[in-house]
Amino acid sequence: MEPKKYSSYAEIEHDLEILKLEKEIYYQKMKLSFDKTKESIIPSEPLEGFYSVYKKVFSGTFGMILKILIPYAISWFINRKRGD
């Protein structure tokens, strides 16, 4: 491809403005595509329901006990012998 030859600074500025706008359009398309992908991967309503249940269960004394016991239970389950 042969380089374009300009006869004035106005032509250069015009092409630069076009390139700037194209860059902004591609950026907005990429951003929209990312948002759509994120929405399709992460469902919002089921997670909100799970979060409210989690918040209710893990609040108060019972929640504090669970937060302490769960790591111990997980490490016991991982480290137990297969024959037991």
Biopython code that builds the backbone (N, CA, C, O; Angstrom):
import numpy as np
from Bio.PDB.StructureBuilder import StructureBuilder

atoms = [
    (1, "MET", "N", (0.843, -1.171, 0.000)),
    (1, "MET", "CA", (0.000, 0.000, 0.000)),
    (1, "MET", "C", (0.895, 1.243, 0.000)),
    (1, "MET", "O", (1.848, 1.355, 0.770)),
    (2, "GLU", "N", (0.565, 2.118, -0.846)),
    (2, "GLU", "CA", (1.353, 3.335, -0.995)),
    (2, "GLU", "C", (0.909, 4.364, 0.038)),
    (2, "GLU", "O", (-0.291, 4.533, 0.255)),
    (3, "PRO", "N", (1.862, 5.064, 0.687)),
    (3, "PRO", "CA", (1.471, 6.065, 1.678)),
    (3, "PRO", "C", (0.700, 7.222, 1.034)),
    (3, "PRO", "O", (0.971, 7.637, -0.093)),
    (4, "LYS", "N", (-0.260, 7.714, 1.795)),
    (4, "LYS", "CA", (-1.090, 8.809, 1.294)),
    (4, "LYS", "C", (-0.293, 10.116, 1.364)),
    (4, "LYS", "O", (0.414, 10.374, 2.338)),
    (5, "LYS", "N", (-0.418, 10.921, 0.332)),
    (5, "LYS", "CA", (0.275, 12.205, 0.302)),
    (5, "LYS", "C", (-0.741, 13.310, 0.565)),
    (5, "LYS", "O", (-1.795, 13.382, -0.067)),
    (6, "TYR", "N", (-0.392, 14.158, 1.508)),
    (6, "TYR", "CA", (-1.274, 15.247, 1.902)),
    (6, "TYR", "C", (-0.773, 16.544, 1.297)),
    (6, "TYR", "O", (0.428, 16.765, 1.143)),
    (7, "SER", "N", (-1.744, 17.406, 0.956)),
    (7, "SER", "CA", (-1.362, 18.695, 0.391)),
    (7, "SER", "C", (-1.541, 19.838, 1.385)),
    (7, "SER", "O", (-1.100, 20.960, 1.139)),
    (8, "SER", "N", (-2.205, 19.536, 2.534)),
    (8, "SER", "CA", (-2.375, 20.587, 3.540)),
    (8, "SER", "C", (-2.532, 19.954, 4.922)),
    (8, "SER", "O", (-2.802, 18.761, 5.066)),
    (9, "TYR", "N", (-2.352, 20.804, 5.926)),
    (9, "TYR", "CA", (-2.532, 20.325, 7.291)),
    (9, "TYR", "C", (-4.000, 20.033, 7.592)),
    (9, "TYR", "O", (-4.303, 19.215, 8.460)),
    (10, "ALA", "N", (-4.883, 20.674, 6.903)),
    (10, "ALA", "CA", (-6.310, 20.444, 7.104)),
    (10, "ALA", "C", (-6.683, 18.999, 6.745)),
    (10, "ALA", "O", (-7.504, 18.384, 7.426)),
    (11, "GLU", "N", (-6.095, 18.468, 5.699)),
    (11, "GLU", "CA", (-6.357, 17.071, 5.317)),
    (11, "GLU", "C", (-5.831, 16.112, 6.390)),
    (11, "GLU", "O", (-6.477, 15.114, 6.709)),
    (12, "ILE", "N", (-4.672, 16.417, 6.935)),
    (12, "ILE", "CA", (-4.100, 15.583, 7.992)),
    (12, "ILE", "C", (-5.000, 15.604, 9.221)),
    (12, "ILE", "O", (-5.307, 14.560, 9.797)),
    (13, "GLU", "N", (-5.419, 16.802, 9.617)),
    (13, "GLU", "CA", (-6.301, 16.940, 10.777)),
    (13, "GLU", "C", (-7.618, 16.208, 10.555)),
    (13, "GLU", "O", (-8.147, 15.591, 11.480)),
    (14, "HIS", "N", (-8.148, 16.270, 9.348)),
    (14, "HIS", "CA", (-9.399, 15.589, 9.017)),
    (14, "HIS", "C", (-9.246, 14.076, 9.173)),
    (14, "HIS", "O", (-10.101, 13.426, 9.775)),
    (15, "ASP", "N", (-8.172, 13.517, 8.638)),
    (15, "ASP", "CA", (-7.930, 12.083, 8.751)),
    (15, "ASP", "C", (-7.681, 11.670, 10.205)),
    (15, "ASP", "O", (-8.123, 10.603, 10.632)),
    (16, "LEU", "N", (-6.974, 12.512, 10.962)),
    (16, "LEU", "CA", (-6.742, 12.209, 12.366)),
    (16, "LEU", "C", (-8.046, 12.200, 13.161)),
    (16, "LEU", "O", (-8.230, 11.373, 14.054)),
    (17, "GLU", "N", (-8.941, 13.114, 12.834)),
    (17, "GLU", "CA", (-10.245, 13.155, 13.505)),
    (17, "GLU", "C", (-11.048, 11.893, 13.177)),
    (17, "GLU", "O", (-11.696, 11.325, 14.057)),
    (18, "ILE", "N", (-11.009, 11.460, 11.933)),
    (18, "ILE", "CA", (-11.702, 10.226, 11.535)),
    (18, "ILE", "C", (-11.131, 9.031, 12.285)),
    (18, "ILE", "O", (-11.884, 8.193, 12.783)),
    (19, "LEU", "N", (-9.815, 8.946, 12.369)),
    (19, "LEU", "CA", (-9.181, 7.843, 13.089)),
    (19, "LEU", "C", (-9.524, 7.864, 14.572)),
    (19, "LEU", "O", (-9.730, 6.813, 15.179)),
    (20, "LYS", "N", (-9.586, 9.047, 15.151)),
    (20, "LYS", "CA", (-9.950, 9.181, 16.558)),
    (20, "LYS", "C", (-11.370, 8.686, 16.796)),
    (20, "LYS", "O", (-11.622, 7.974, 17.768)),
    (21, "LEU", "N", (-12.298, 9.053, 15.920)),
    (21, "LEU", "CA", (-13.684, 8.607, 16.058)),
    (21, "LEU", "C", (-13.814, 7.097, 15.847)),
    (21, "LEU", "O", (-14.577, 6.437, 16.553)),
    (22, "GLU", "N", (-13.078, 6.552, 14.886)),
    (22, "GLU", "CA", (-13.103, 5.099, 14.666)),
    (22, "GLU", "C", (-12.570, 4.362, 15.891)),
    (22, "GLU", "O", (-13.100, 3.325, 16.289)),
    (23, "LYS", "N", (-11.524, 4.910, 16.475)),
    (23, "LYS", "CA", (-10.951, 4.300, 17.678)),
    (23, "LYS", "C", (-11.986, 4.282, 18.803)),
    (23, "LYS", "O", (-12.129, 3.274, 19.494)),
    (24, "GLU", "N", (-12.704, 5.383, 18.990)),
    (24, "GLU", "CA", (-13.741, 5.470, 20.031)),
    (24, "GLU", "C", (-14.877, 4.491, 19.754)),
    (24, "GLU", "O", (-15.395, 3.869, 20.681)),
    (25, "ILE", "N", (-15.268, 4.349, 18.496)),
    (25, "ILE", "CA", (-16.331, 3.405, 18.133)),
    (25, "ILE", "C", (-15.901, 1.979, 18.458)),
    (25, "ILE", "O", (-16.674, 1.232, 19.058)),
    (26, "TYR", "N", (-14.699, 1.588, 18.083)),
    (26, "TYR", "CA", (-14.210, 0.239, 18.377)),
    (26, "TYR", "C", (-14.100, -0.004, 19.876)),
    (26, "TYR", "O", (-14.383, -1.104, 20.352)),
    (27, "TYR", "N", (-13.690, 1.018, 20.621)),
    (27, "TYR", "CA", (-13.593, 0.890, 22.073)),
    (27, "TYR", "C", (-14.972, 0.649, 22.677)),
    (27, "TYR", "O", (-15.134, -0.228, 23.526)),
    (28, "GLN", "N", (-15.973, 1.428, 22.239)),
    (28, "GLN", "CA", (-17.319, 1.263, 22.775)),
    (28, "GLN", "C", (-17.902, -0.102, 22.400)),
    (28, "GLN", "O", (-18.604, -0.716, 23.203)),
    (29, "LYS", "N", (-17.615, -0.580, 21.181)),
    (29, "LYS", "CA", (-18.081, -1.914, 20.781)),
    (29, "LYS", "C", (-17.453, -2.988, 21.656)),
    (29, "LYS", "O", (-18.131, -3.926, 22.076)),
    (30, "MET", "N", (-16.159, -2.853, 21.932)),
    (30, "MET", "CA", (-15.470, -3.820, 22.766)),
    (30, "MET", "C", (-16.035, -3.804, 24.191)),
    (30, "MET", "O", (-16.222, -4.856, 24.803)),
    (31, "LYS", "N", (-16.298, -2.624, 24.703)),
    (31, "LYS", "CA", (-16.849, -2.473, 26.043)),
    (31, "LYS", "C", (-18.240, -3.098, 26.129)),
    (31, "LYS", "O", (-18.547, -3.789, 27.100)),
    (32, "LEU", "N", (-19.081, -2.862, 25.127)),
    (32, "LEU", "CA", (-20.415, -3.443, 25.086)),
    (32, "LEU", "C", (-20.341, -4.957, 24.994)),
    (32, "LEU", "O", (-21.100, -5.657, 25.665)),
    (33, "SER", "N", (-19.449, -5.463, 24.182)),
    (33, "SER", "CA", (-19.270, -6.906, 24.054)),
    (33, "SER", "C", (-18.826, -7.517, 25.374)),
    (33, "SER", "O", (-19.306, -8.586, 25.752)),
    (34, "PHE", "N", (-17.926, -6.860, 26.072)),
    (34, "PHE", "CA", (-17.474, -7.344, 27.374)),
    (34, "PHE", "C", (-18.622, -7.376, 28.371)),
    (34, "PHE", "O", (-18.774, -8.350, 29.109)),
    (35, "ASP", "N", (-19.435, -6.319, 28.401)),
    (35, "ASP", "CA", (-20.565, -6.269, 29.326)),
    (35, "ASP", "C", (-21.582, -7.367, 29.022)),
    (35, "ASP", "O", (-22.106, -7.994, 29.943)),
    (36, "LYS", "N", (-21.865, -7.605, 27.746)),
    (36, "LYS", "CA", (-22.800, -8.669, 27.378)),
    (36, "LYS", "C", (-22.259, -10.037, 27.771)),
    (36, "LYS", "O", (-23.009, -10.890, 28.245)),
    (37, "THR", "N", (-20.964, -10.249, 27.576)),
    (37, "THR", "CA", (-20.347, -11.518, 27.954)),
    (37, "THR", "C", (-20.412, -11.709, 29.461)),
    (37, "THR", "O", (-20.716, -12.800, 29.941)),
    (38, "LYS", "N", (-20.129, -10.655, 30.200)),
    (38, "LYS", "CA", (-20.168, -10.728, 31.653)),
    (38, "LYS", "C", (-21.581, -11.051, 32.139)),
    (38, "LYS", "O", (-21.748, -11.862, 33.049)),
    (39, "GLU", "N", (-22.594, -10.428, 31.545)),
    (39, "GLU", "CA", (-23.976, -10.697, 31.923)),
    (39, "GLU", "C", (-24.386, -12.122, 31.603)),
    (39, "GLU", "O", (-25.161, -12.724, 32.347)),
    (40, "SER", "N", (-23.875, -12.676, 30.499)),
    (40, "SER", "CA", (-24.260, -14.032, 30.139)),
    (40, "SER", "C", (-23.564, -15.066, 31.020)),
    (40, "SER", "O", (-24.086, -16.166, 31.202)),
    (41, "ILE", "N", (-22.404, -14.736, 31.565)),
    (41, "ILE", "CA", (-21.673, -15.674, 32.416)),
    (41, "ILE", "C", (-22.196, -15.642, 33.845)),
    (41, "ILE", "O", (-22.354, -16.692, 34.468)),
    (42, "ILE", "N", (-22.463, -14.463, 34.366)),
    (42, "ILE", "CA", (-22.854, -14.314, 35.765)),
    (42, "ILE", "C", (-24.345, -13.973, 35.839)),
    (42, "ILE", "O", (-24.737, -12.844, 35.541)),
    (43, "PRO", "N", (-25.169, -14.934, 36.229)),
    (43, "PRO", "CA", (-26.590, -14.624, 36.401)),
    (43, "PRO", "C", (-26.782, -13.781, 37.659)),
    (43, "PRO", "O", (-26.195, -14.079, 38.699)),
    (44, "SER", "N", (-27.580, -12.756, 37.574)),
    (44, "SER", "CA", (-27.692, -11.832, 38.697)),
    (44, "SER", "C", (-28.731, -12.269, 39.723)),
    (44, "SER", "O", (-28.446, -12.222, 40.920)),
    (45, "GLU", "N", (-29.901, -12.686, 39.313)),
    (45, "GLU", "CA", (-30.969, -12.997, 40.261)),
    (45, "GLU", "C", (-30.661, -14.205, 41.146)),
    (45, "GLU", "O", (-30.841, -14.103, 42.359)),
    (46, "PRO", "N", (-30.208, -15.342, 40.610)),
    (46, "PRO", "CA", (-29.908, -16.463, 41.504)),
    (46, "PRO", "C", (-28.806, -16.128, 42.510)),
    (46, "PRO", "O", (-28.846, -16.594, 43.649)),
    (47, "LEU", "N", (-27.838, -15.335, 42.103)),
    (47, "LEU", "CA", (-26.771, -14.973, 43.032)),
    (47, "LEU", "C", (-27.278, -14.074, 44.144)),
    (47, "LEU", "O", (-26.817, -14.178, 45.281)),
    (48, "GLU", "N", (-28.211, -13.200, 43.837)),
    (48, "GLU", "CA", (-28.769, -12.341, 44.870)),
    (48, "GLU", "C", (-29.517, -13.173, 45.899)),
    (48, "GLU", "O", (-29.431, -12.904, 47.097)),
    (49, "GLY", "N", (-30.249, -14.184, 45.442)),
    (49, "GLY", "CA", (-30.946, -15.070, 46.364)),
    (49, "GLY", "C", (-29.975, -15.847, 47.220)),
    (49, "GLY", "O", (-30.181, -15.987, 48.425)),
    (50, "PHE", "N", (-28.917, -16.355, 46.612)),
    (50, "PHE", "CA", (-27.890, -17.091, 47.361)),
    (50, "PHE", "C", (-27.218, -16.179, 48.372)),
    (50, "PHE", "O", (-26.953, -16.591, 49.501)),
    (51, "TYR", "N", (-26.941, -14.945, 47.976)),
    (51, "TYR", "CA", (-26.273, -14.015, 48.875)),
    (51, "TYR", "C", (-27.144, -13.695, 50.077)),
    (51, "TYR", "O", (-26.636, -13.602, 51.194)),
    (52, "SER", "N", (-28.442, -13.525, 49.874)),
    (52, "SER", "CA", (-29.321, -13.223, 51.005)),
    (52, "SER", "C", (-29.388, -14.401, 51.971)),
    (52, "SER", "O", (-29.410, -14.204, 53.186)),
    (53, "VAL", "N", (-29.422, -15.639, 51.437)),
    (53, "VAL", "CA", (-29.416, -16.827, 52.302)),
    (53, "VAL", "C", (-28.084, -16.919, 53.041)),
    (53, "VAL", "O", (-28.049, -17.188, 54.242)),
    (54, "TYR", "N", (-26.984, -16.694, 52.313)),
    (54, "TYR", "CA", (-25.657, -16.730, 52.927)),
    (54, "TYR", "C", (-25.550, -15.701, 54.036)),
    (54, "TYR", "O", (-25.025, -15.996, 55.110)),
    (55, "LYS", "N", (-26.037, -14.513, 53.792)),
    (55, "LYS", "CA", (-25.960, -13.445, 54.771)),
    (55, "LYS", "C", (-26.784, -13.794, 56.011)),
    (55, "LYS", "O", (-26.367, -13.515, 57.135)),
    (56, "LYS", "N", (-27.942, -14.400, 55.808)),
    (56, "LYS", "CA", (-28.807, -14.764, 56.920)),
    (56, "LYS", "C", (-28.183, -15.889, 57.753)),
    (56, "LYS", "O", (-28.210, -15.840, 58.983)),
    (57, "VAL", "N", (-27.621, -16.900, 57.082)),
    (57, "VAL", "CA", (-27.048, -18.053, 57.783)),
    (57, "VAL", "C", (-25.785, -17.671, 58.531)),
    (57, "VAL", "O", (-25.588, -18.096, 59.670)),
    (58, "PHE", "N", (-24.921, -16.869, 57.907)),
    (58, "PHE", "CA", (-23.621, -16.573, 58.482)),
    (58, "PHE", "C", (-23.603, -15.311, 59.343)),
    (58, "PHE", "O", (-22.528, -14.794, 59.646)),
    (59, "SER", "N", (-24.748, -14.818, 59.736)),
    (59, "SER", "CA", (-24.758, -13.677, 60.638)),
    (59, "SER", "C", (-25.014, -14.176, 62.056)),
    (59, "SER", "O", (-25.663, -15.205, 62.242)),
    (60, "GLY", "N", (-24.529, -13.483, 63.020)),
    (60, "GLY", "CA", (-24.757, -13.848, 64.414)),
    (60, "GLY", "C", (-23.801, -14.912, 64.913)),
    (60, "GLY", "O", (-22.776, -15.194, 64.291)),
    (61, "THR", "N", (-24.153, -15.497, 66.045)),
    (61, "THR", "CA", (-23.300, -16.483, 66.712)),
    (61, "THR", "C", (-23.164, -17.756, 65.898)),
    (61, "THR", "O", (-22.067, -18.298, 65.763)),
    (62, "PHE", "N", (-24.267, -18.231, 65.360)),
    (62, "PHE", "CA", (-24.237, -19.456, 64.560)),
    (62, "PHE", "C", (-23.305, -19.283, 63.360)),
    (62, "PHE", "O", (-22.549, -20.195, 63.027)),
    (63, "GLY", "N", (-23.355, -18.147, 62.726)),
    (63, "GLY", "CA", (-22.481, -17.873, 61.594)),
    (63, "GLY", "C", (-21.019, -17.852, 61.989)),
    (63, "GLY", "O", (-20.163, -18.342, 61.253)),
    (64, "MET", "N", (-20.731, -17.283, 63.159)),
    (64, "MET", "CA", (-19.347, -17.235, 63.622)),
    (64, "MET", "C", (-18.827, -18.653, 63.888)),
    (64, "MET", "O", (-17.684, -18.971, 63.558)),
    (65, "ILE", "N", (-19.656, -19.487, 64.476)),
    (65, "ILE", "CA", (-19.254, -20.871, 64.733)),
    (65, "ILE", "C", (-19.015, -21.593, 63.409)),
    (65, "ILE", "O", (-18.033, -22.322, 63.270)),
    (66, "LEU", "N", (-19.902, -21.395, 62.439)),
    (66, "LEU", "CA", (-19.717, -22.036, 61.131)),
    (66, "LEU", "C", (-18.447, -21.567, 60.447)),
    (66, "LEU", "O", (-17.727, -22.370, 59.855)),
    (67, "LYS", "N", (-18.166, -20.278, 60.522)),
    (67, "LYS", "CA", (-16.955, -19.743, 59.896)),
    (67, "LYS", "C", (-15.691, -20.330, 60.510)),
    (67, "LYS", "O", (-14.672, -20.455, 59.830)),
    (68, "ILE", "N", (-15.748, -20.688, 61.782)),
    (68, "ILE", "CA", (-14.593, -21.294, 62.438)),
    (68, "ILE", "C", (-14.503, -22.779, 62.111)),
    (68, "ILE", "O", (-13.411, -23.289, 61.863)),
    (69, "LEU", "N", (-15.631, -23.479, 62.107)),
    (69, "LEU", "CA", (-15.632, -24.930, 61.926)),
    (69, "LEU", "C", (-15.439, -25.385, 60.482)),
    (69, "LEU", "O", (-14.838, -26.434, 60.249)),
    (70, "ILE", "N", (-15.924, -24.634, 59.526)),
    (70, "ILE", "CA", (-15.854, -25.065, 58.120)),
    (70, "ILE", "C", (-14.416, -25.283, 57.646)),
    (70, "ILE", "O", (-14.165, -26.307, 57.011)),
    (71, "PRO", "N", (-13.459, -24.396, 57.910)),
    (71, "PRO", "CA", (-12.076, -24.674, 57.466)),
    (71, "PRO", "C", (-11.496, -25.945, 58.097)),
    (71, "PRO", "O", (-10.781, -26.698, 57.436)),
    (72, "TYR", "N", (-11.807, -26.182, 59.379)),
    (72, "TYR", "CA", (-11.324, -27.398, 60.021)),
    (72, "TYR", "C", (-11.950, -28.633, 59.390)),
    (72, "TYR", "O", (-11.263, -29.632, 59.174)),
    (73, "ALA", "N", (-13.224, -28.579, 59.097)),
    (73, "ALA", "CA", (-13.900, -29.716, 58.467)),
    (73, "ALA", "C", (-13.322, -29.988, 57.080)),
    (73, "ALA", "O", (-13.127, -31.145, 56.707)),
    (74, "ILE", "N", (-13.053, -28.951, 56.331)),
    (74, "ILE", "CA", (-12.484, -29.124, 54.992)),
    (74, "ILE", "C", (-11.083, -29.717, 55.078)),
    (74, "ILE", "O", (-10.758, -30.639, 54.330)),
    (75, "SER", "N", (-10.244, -29.199, 55.988)),
    (75, "SER", "CA", (-8.880, -29.745, 56.103)),
    (75, "SER", "C", (-8.925, -31.185, 56.598)),
    (75, "SER", "O", (-8.126, -32.004, 56.143)),
    (76, "TRP", "N", (-9.846, -31.530, 57.529)),
    (76, "TRP", "CA", (-9.974, -32.910, 57.976)),
    (76, "TRP", "C", (-10.366, -33.815, 56.812)),
    (76, "TRP", "O", (-9.818, -34.905, 56.649)),
    (77, "PHE", "N", (-11.323, -33.353, 56.004)),
    (77, "PHE", "CA", (-11.794, -34.162, 54.876)),
    (77, "PHE", "C", (-10.675, -34.376, 53.854)),
    (77, "PHE", "O", (-10.542, -35.470, 53.305)),
    (78, "ILE", "N", (-9.886, -33.362, 53.599)),
    (78, "ILE", "CA", (-8.789, -33.470, 52.638)),
    (78, "ILE", "C", (-7.673, -34.367, 53.178)),
    (78, "ILE", "O", (-7.105, -35.156, 52.423)),
    (79, "ASN", "N", (-7.352, -34.264, 54.452)),
    (79, "ASN", "CA", (-6.206, -34.957, 55.026)),
    (79, "ASN", "C", (-6.519, -36.343, 55.593)),
    (79, "ASN", "O", (-5.591, -37.024, 56.031)),
    (80, "ARG", "N", (-7.745, -36.785, 55.609)),
    (80, "ARG", "CA", (-8.082, -38.090, 56.195)),
    (80, "ARG", "C", (-7.521, -39.210, 55.342)),
    (80, "ARG", "O", (-7.278, -39.037, 54.147)),
    (81, "LYS", "N", (-7.321, -40.343, 55.959)),
    (81, "LYS", "CA", (-6.781, -41.500, 55.250)),
    (81, "LYS", "C", (-7.912, -42.153, 54.462)),
    (81, "LYS", "O", (-9.074, -42.107, 54.867)),
    (82, "ARG", "N", (-7.565, -42.744, 53.361)),
    (82, "ARG", "CA", (-8.583, -43.348, 52.492)),
    (82, "ARG", "C", (-9.236, -44.565, 53.134)),
    (82, "ARG", "O", (-10.388, -44.861, 52.816)),
    (83, "GLY", "N", (-8.568, -45.271, 54.006)),
    (83, "GLY", "CA", (-9.120, -46.478, 54.607)),
    (83, "GLY", "C", (-10.132, -46.203, 55.700)),
    (83, "GLY", "O", (-10.866, -47.112, 56.087)),
    (84, "ASP", "N", (-10.199, -44.986, 56.212)),
    (84, "ASP", "CA", (-11.088, -44.678, 57.325)),
    (84, "ASP", "C", (-12.510, -44.515, 56.917)),
    (84, "ASP", "O", (-13.368, -44.253, 57.760)),
]
sb = StructureBuilder()
sb.init_structure("model")
sb.init_model(0)
sb.init_chain("A")
sb.init_seg("    ")
for serial, (resi, resn, name, xyz) in enumerate(atoms, 1):
    if name == "N":
        sb.init_residue(resn, " ", resi, " ")
    sb.init_atom(name, np.array(xyz, "f"), 0.0, 1.0, " ", f" {name:<3s}", serial, name[0])
structure = sb.get_structure()
